[in-house]
Amino acid sequence: MDFTMTLYLRHYWKDERLSFPSHTNQSRTFDSRLVKKIWVPDVFFVHSKRSFIHDTTMENIMLRVYPDGNILYSVRVTVTALCSMDFSSFPLDTQNCSLELESYAYNENDLMLYWKNGNDSLRTDEIVLSQFFIKHFHASSGLAFYSSTGWYNRLFINFILRRHIFFFMLQTYFPTMLMVVLSWVSFWIDRRAVPARVSLGITTVLTMSTIITGVSSSMPQVSYVKAVDIYLWTSFLFVFLSVIEYAAVNYCTTLEEMRKMRRGKIPSTFNASQAMAFDGCFHDNDIELTTFPRMAPTLTSDPLTAPSPNSDPRPPEGTRLRRQRSVRENVELLVNNSYMIDSYSRLAFPLSYLLFNTVYWSLYC
């Protein structure tokens, strides 16, 4: 919530008491020793946390007096000032900060502050920052009111900072995307390869936890949700759901086998773990996993009434009847055909994550 700036602060004013005759009209330059013996503006930095005048090897203060009494007073200062930043879009954020200057003792009736050349008064070289680039830089002025002392002139150095995103893309976003994509690999692994799918799921969950912990330790500690928090925790949810998806597949497969054993379709001596031991996976060809038989469409008033053998199962010409499955029937279909959960997940997870990324980057960029 602060920034540090080093600047050359140059004051211009006229004090006729310091005028002197000169045939060459040349100015005279002095160091900090004379500053303590004359009047100088008592300018201070509003909302300053720390500030100091450089003193290596001597105090970086220069006083130049012209014959007509015009004075240039220059000082090299480093100041750390407060900046109320909003990190709700971090690290895709833009921050507006300002350095404010004001006279401490003299109000507007005694001292008037203004920029000598307007916005051109701010002369900046090519400034390169590690985390930001300066989007805009300008000067302004205004008045500040204090109930006990009155109105004061105030000068502003305003600048807009845009954070560089490339560092966070390499350190946060790309690794997170890869972990989410890696968690989808389990959808293509045989559902009977329990060690492979469980270890892959646990590994991706733990890796995502490590990424979130590392990023949180280096982020601003604020009480509201940031943009990077939304991305990390949503990605963590996708990884976690991929583990839950296999738990559902494994449970449905177990129920399916138990039903078939009760129906006698699987020999009681069959051992699925031994079938896996040969090649590390279980093949559906080893067990008959048939789907529901197709039901012939009927036009009877009762949809559960079977058609008679002599009746024509085809509906009259120009009429088509299609029976919709209920939610319960769809759930039973998935339970009895657990491999369909993996098939749907291969499409649902990537499309959902792609939709989330589209909304996220269009909202914050």
C-alpha positions as CSV (number, residue, x, y, z in Angstrom):
1,M,0.0,0.0,0.0
2,D,2.9,2.4,-0.6
3,F,5.4,3.4,-3.2
4,T,9.0,4.9,-3.1
5,M,10.1,7.6,-5.4
6,T,13.4,9.5,-5.7
7,L,13.1,12.9,-7.2
8,Y,14.9,16.3,-7.7
9,L,12.5,18.8,-6.1
10,R,13.2,22.2,-7.5
11,H,11.6,25.4,-6.0
12,Y,11.5,28.7,-7.8
13,W,10.7,32.0,-6.1
14,K,11.8,35.6,-5.9
15,D,13.2,37.3,-2.8
16,E,14.4,40.8,-3.5
17,R,16.3,40.9,-0.2
18,L,18.8,38.6,-1.8
19,S,19.3,40.6,-5.0
20,F,22.8,41.9,-5.7
21,P,24.5,44.1,-8.3
22,S,26.2,42.3,-11.1
23,H,27.7,43.5,-14.4
24,T,27.8,40.1,-16.0
25,N,24.3,39.1,-14.8
26,Q,25.7,35.8,-13.6
27,S,24.1,33.8,-10.8
28,R,25.9,32.6,-7.7
29,T,25.6,29.0,-6.4
30,F,25.7,28.0,-2.7
31,D,25.4,24.7,-0.8
32,S,23.3,23.7,2.2
33,R,25.1,26.0,4.6
34,L,23.4,29.1,3.3
35,V,20.0,27.5,3.2
36,K,19.8,27.5,7.0
37,K,20.3,31.3,7.0
38,I,17.6,32.4,4.6
39,W,13.8,31.8,4.1
40,V,12.9,28.7,2.1
41,P,9.4,27.2,1.4
42,D,8.4,24.6,4.1
43,V,7.1,22.1,1.6
44,F,6.3,18.6,2.9
45,F,5.0,15.4,1.4
46,V,1.4,14.6,2.4
47,H,0.7,11.0,3.4
48,S,4.5,10.4,3.6
49,K,5.6,7.3,5.6
50,R,9.4,7.9,5.3
51,S,11.5,10.5,3.5
52,F,15.1,11.7,3.6
53,I,17.5,14.0,1.8
54,H,20.5,12.3,0.3
55,D,23.7,13.3,2.1
56,T,26.4,11.3,0.2
57,T,29.0,12.7,0.1
58,M,27.5,16.0,1.2
59,E,23.9,17.0,1.5
60,N,22.4,17.0,-2.0
61,I,21.1,20.6,-1.7
62,M,21.8,23.4,-4.2
63,L,20.9,27.1,-3.9
64,R,21.3,29.4,-6.9
65,V,20.7,33.1,-6.5
66,Y,20.3,35.5,-9.5
67,P,21.1,39.2,-9.4
68,D,17.4,40.2,-9.6
69,G,16.5,38.1,-6.5
70,N,15.2,35.0,-8.3
71,I,16.1,31.8,-6.5
72,L,16.4,28.2,-7.5
73,Y,16.4,25.8,-4.6
74,S,17.0,22.1,-5.6
75,V,17.1,19.1,-3.3
76,R,17.4,15.4,-4.0
77,V,14.8,13.5,-1.9
78,T,13.6,9.9,-1.5
79,V,10.1,9.6,-0.2
80,T,7.9,6.6,0.6
81,A,4.2,7.6,0.4
82,L,0.9,6.0,1.0
83,C,-1.1,4.7,-2.0
84,S,-4.6,3.3,-1.4
85,M,-4.5,0.3,-3.8
86,D,-7.3,-2.0,-4.8
87,F,-6.1,-5.6,-5.3
88,S,-9.5,-7.1,-6.3
89,S,-8.1,-7.6,-9.8
90,F,-4.6,-8.6,-8.8
91,P,-2.4,-9.5,-10.7
92,L,-4.4,-7.9,-13.6
93,D,-4.8,-4.7,-11.8
94,T,-4.1,-1.0,-12.5
95,Q,-3.2,1.3,-9.6
96,N,-3.7,5.1,-9.4
97,C,-1.2,6.7,-7.1
98,S,-0.2,10.3,-6.4
99,L,2.6,12.2,-4.6
100,E,1.2,15.3,-2.9
101,L,3.1,18.4,-1.9
102,E,1.9,21.1,0.4
103,S,3.2,23.9,2.7
104,Y,3.1,23.0,6.3
105,A,2.8,26.4,7.9
106,Y,1.7,28.9,5.3
107,N,-1.9,28.8,4.0
108,E,-3.0,30.2,0.6
109,N,-3.0,33.8,1.9
110,D,0.7,33.6,2.7
111,L,2.1,31.2,0.1
112,M,0.8,30.0,-3.3
113,L,2.2,26.9,-4.8
114,Y,1.9,26.1,-8.5
115,W,3.7,24.1,-11.2
116,K,6.1,26.5,-13.1
117,N,5.5,24.9,-16.6
118,G,2.3,22.9,-16.0
119,N,2.6,19.3,-17.0
120,D,6.0,19.9,-18.5
121,S,7.3,20.5,-15.0
122,L,7.6,16.8,-14.6
123,R,10.7,15.7,-16.5
124,T,11.2,12.0,-16.3
125,D,13.7,9.8,-18.0
126,E,12.8,6.4,-19.4
127,I,11.6,4.7,-16.2
128,V,11.7,0.9,-16.2
129,L,10.0,-1.0,-13.3
130,S,10.2,-4.7,-12.6
131,Q,6.5,-5.2,-11.8
132,F,4.8,-2.2,-13.4
133,F,4.9,0.1,-16.4
134,I,3.8,3.7,-16.1
135,K,0.6,4.1,-18.1
136,H,0.1,7.8,-17.5
137,F,2.1,10.5,-15.7
138,H,0.8,14.1,-15.1
139,A,0.8,17.0,-12.7
140,S,-2.2,18.8,-11.2
141,S,-3.0,21.2,-8.4
142,G,-5.7,21.9,-5.9
143,L,-6.7,23.1,-2.5
144,A,-6.8,21.3,0.9
145,F,-9.0,22.5,3.7
146,Y,-8.2,22.1,7.4
147,S,-10.9,23.2,9.9
148,S,-8.4,24.8,12.3
149,T,-6.0,26.5,9.9
150,G,-7.8,27.1,6.6
151,W,-7.1,26.5,3.0
152,Y,-3.7,25.4,1.6
153,N,-2.4,25.0,-1.9
154,R,-1.5,21.4,-2.8
155,L,0.4,20.0,-5.8
156,F,-0.1,16.5,-7.1
157,I,2.1,14.2,-9.1
158,N,-0.3,11.6,-10.5
159,F,0.6,8.4,-12.2
160,I,-1.2,5.2,-13.3
161,L,0.6,1.9,-12.9
162,R,-0.2,-1.2,-14.9
163,R,1.1,-4.5,-13.5
164,H,3.2,-6.7,-15.7
165,I,1.3,-10.0,-16.2
166,F,4.0,-12.2,-17.8
167,F,5.7,-13.0,-14.5
168,F,2.4,-14.3,-13.1
169,M,1.6,-16.2,-16.2
170,L,4.9,-18.2,-15.9
171,Q,4.7,-18.7,-12.2
172,T,1.0,-19.1,-11.5
173,Y,-1.4,-19.4,-14.4
174,F,0.5,-21.8,-16.8
175,P,1.4,-24.3,-14.0
176,T,-2.2,-24.2,-12.8
177,M,-3.6,-24.9,-16.3
178,L,-1.2,-27.8,-16.8
179,M,-2.3,-29.4,-13.5
180,V,-5.9,-29.2,-14.5
181,V,-5.3,-30.7,-17.9
182,L,-3.2,-33.4,-16.2
183,S,-6.1,-34.4,-14.0
184,W,-8.2,-35.1,-17.1
185,V,-5.8,-37.9,-18.2
186,S,-7.4,-40.2,-15.7
187,F,-10.6,-40.1,-17.8
188,W,-8.7,-42.1,-20.5
189,I,-7.2,-44.6,-18.0
190,D,-9.1,-47.9,-17.5
191,R,-11.6,-47.6,-14.7
192,R,-10.2,-50.8,-13.1
193,A,-6.7,-49.4,-12.9
194,V,-7.3,-48.1,-9.4
195,P,-3.6,-47.4,-8.4
196,A,-2.9,-45.4,-11.5
197,R,-6.0,-43.2,-11.3
198,V,-5.9,-42.7,-7.6
199,S,-2.2,-41.7,-7.5
200,L,-2.7,-39.4,-10.5
201,G,-5.7,-37.7,-8.8
202,I,-3.9,-37.3,-5.4
203,T,-0.8,-36.0,-7.1
204,T,-2.6,-33.2,-8.9
205,V,-4.5,-32.2,-5.8
206,L,-1.4,-31.9,-3.7
207,T,0.4,-30.0,-6.5
208,M,-2.5,-27.5,-6.7
209,S,-2.3,-27.1,-2.9
210,T,1.4,-26.4,-3.1
211,I,0.8,-23.8,-5.9
212,I,-1.9,-22.0,-3.9
213,T,0.2,-21.9,-0.8
214,G,3.2,-20.5,-2.6
215,V,1.2,-17.9,-4.4
216,S,-0.6,-16.8,-1.2
217,S,2.6,-16.3,0.7
218,S,3.8,-13.7,-1.9
219,M,0.5,-11.9,-2.5
220,P,-0.8,-8.8,-0.7
221,Q,-2.5,-9.9,2.5
222,V,-6.0,-8.4,2.1
223,S,-9.4,-9.4,3.5
224,Y,-11.2,-9.6,0.1
225,V,-11.0,-12.0,-2.8
226,K,-8.5,-11.3,-5.6
227,A,-8.7,-12.3,-9.2
228,V,-5.9,-14.8,-8.8
229,D,-7.8,-16.4,-5.9
230,I,-10.8,-17.0,-8.1
231,Y,-8.7,-18.6,-10.8
232,L,-6.6,-20.8,-8.4
233,W,-9.6,-22.1,-6.3
234,T,-11.7,-22.7,-9.4
235,S,-8.9,-24.7,-10.9
236,F,-8.5,-26.6,-7.7
237,L,-12.2,-27.4,-7.8
238,F,-11.8,-28.9,-11.3
239,V,-8.9,-31.1,-10.1
240,F,-10.8,-32.1,-7.0
241,L,-13.9,-33.0,-9.0
242,S,-11.8,-35.2,-11.3
243,V,-10.9,-37.3,-8.2
244,I,-14.6,-37.4,-7.1
245,E,-15.5,-38.4,-10.6
246,Y,-13.4,-41.6,-10.3
247,A,-14.8,-42.3,-6.9
248,A,-18.3,-42.3,-8.5
249,V,-17.1,-44.4,-11.4
250,N,-15.5,-47.0,-9.1
251,Y,-18.6,-47.1,-6.9
252,C,-21.0,-47.6,-9.8
253,T,-18.7,-50.3,-11.3
254,T,-18.8,-52.1,-8.0
255,L,-22.6,-51.9,-7.9
256,E,-22.8,-53.1,-11.5
257,E,-20.7,-56.2,-10.7
258,M,-22.6,-57.1,-7.6
259,R,-25.9,-57.0,-9.6
260,K,-24.5,-59.2,-12.3
261,M,-23.1,-61.6,-9.8
262,R,-26.6,-61.9,-8.3
263,R,-28.0,-62.5,-11.7
264,G,-25.4,-65.2,-12.4
265,K,-23.8,-63.4,-15.3
266,I,-20.4,-63.5,-13.6
267,P,-19.0,-66.7,-12.2
268,S,-18.6,-66.7,-8.4
269,T,-15.0,-67.8,-8.8
270,F,-14.1,-64.8,-10.9
271,N,-11.5,-62.5,-9.3
272,A,-11.2,-59.1,-10.8
273,S,-8.0,-58.3,-8.9
274,Q,-6.3,-61.3,-10.5
275,A,-7.4,-60.2,-14.0
276,M,-5.8,-56.8,-13.3
277,A,-2.5,-58.4,-12.2
278,F,-1.5,-59.5,-15.7
279,D,-1.4,-56.1,-17.4
280,G,-2.4,-53.6,-14.7
281,C,-5.9,-53.0,-16.1
282,F,-9.2,-54.6,-16.4
283,H,-10.9,-55.1,-19.7
284,D,-14.6,-54.8,-20.3
285,N,-14.4,-57.8,-22.6
286,D,-13.8,-60.0,-19.6
287,I,-17.3,-59.2,-18.3
288,E,-20.5,-58.8,-20.2
289,L,-21.5,-55.2,-19.6
290,T,-24.6,-54.9,-21.7
291,T,-26.7,-51.7,-21.9
292,F,-30.4,-51.4,-21.5
293,P,-32.4,-53.1,-24.4
294,R,-34.1,-50.7,-26.7
295,M,-37.8,-50.4,-26.1
296,A,-40.1,-50.5,-29.1
297,P,-42.3,-47.4,-29.3
298,T,-46.0,-48.0,-28.6
299,L,-49.1,-46.0,-29.0
300,T,-51.0,-47.5,-26.1
301,S,-52.5,-45.3,-23.4
302,D,-50.2,-47.0,-20.8
303,P,-46.6,-46.5,-21.8
304,L,-45.6,-49.5,-19.6
305,T,-48.0,-51.9,-21.4
306,A,-46.1,-54.2,-23.8
307,P,-47.5,-54.4,-27.3
308,S,-49.3,-57.6,-28.4
309,P,-47.4,-60.0,-30.7
310,N,-49.8,-59.5,-33.6
311,S,-49.8,-55.7,-33.4
312,D,-47.7,-53.6,-35.7
313,P,-45.0,-51.8,-33.6
314,R,-44.7,-49.1,-36.1
315,P,-46.7,-45.9,-35.4
316,P,-49.2,-44.7,-38.1
317,E,-47.7,-42.7,-40.9
318,G,-47.0,-39.1,-40.0
319,T,-47.0,-39.8,-36.2
320,R,-43.8,-40.4,-34.2
321,L,-43.8,-41.1,-30.4
322,R,-40.6,-40.9,-28.4
323,R,-40.5,-41.8,-24.8
324,Q,-38.4,-39.5,-22.6
325,R,-36.4,-41.0,-19.8
326,S,-36.9,-39.6,-16.3
327,V,-34.1,-38.4,-14.1
328,R,-34.2,-41.6,-12.1
329,E,-33.9,-43.7,-15.2
330,N,-30.9,-41.7,-16.4
331,V,-29.2,-42.1,-13.1
332,E,-29.9,-45.9,-13.2
333,L,-28.5,-46.0,-16.7
334,L,-25.3,-44.4,-15.6
335,V,-25.0,-46.7,-12.6
336,N,-25.5,-49.7,-14.8
337,N,-23.1,-48.4,-17.4
338,S,-20.4,-46.7,-15.3
339,Y,-18.0,-46.3,-18.3
340,M,-20.4,-43.6,-19.6
341,I,-19.4,-41.3,-16.8
342,D,-15.8,-41.3,-18.1
343,S,-17.1,-40.7,-21.6
344,Y,-19.2,-37.7,-20.6
345,S,-16.4,-36.3,-18.4
346,R,-13.9,-36.3,-21.3
347,L,-16.1,-33.7,-22.9
348,A,-17.8,-31.9,-20.0
349,F,-14.6,-31.1,-18.0
350,P,-12.6,-29.4,-20.9
351,L,-15.6,-27.5,-22.1
352,S,-16.5,-26.2,-18.7
353,Y,-12.9,-25.2,-18.0
354,L,-12.7,-23.5,-21.4
355,L,-15.9,-21.6,-20.7
356,F,-14.5,-20.5,-17.3
357,N,-11.2,-19.2,-18.9
358,T,-13.2,-17.3,-21.5
359,V,-15.3,-15.6,-18.9
360,Y,-12.3,-14.9,-16.6
361,W,-10.0,-13.4,-19.1
362,S,-12.7,-11.3,-20.8
363,L,-13.8,-10.0,-17.4
364,Y,-10.4,-9.0,-16.0
365,C,-8.3,-8.1,-19.1
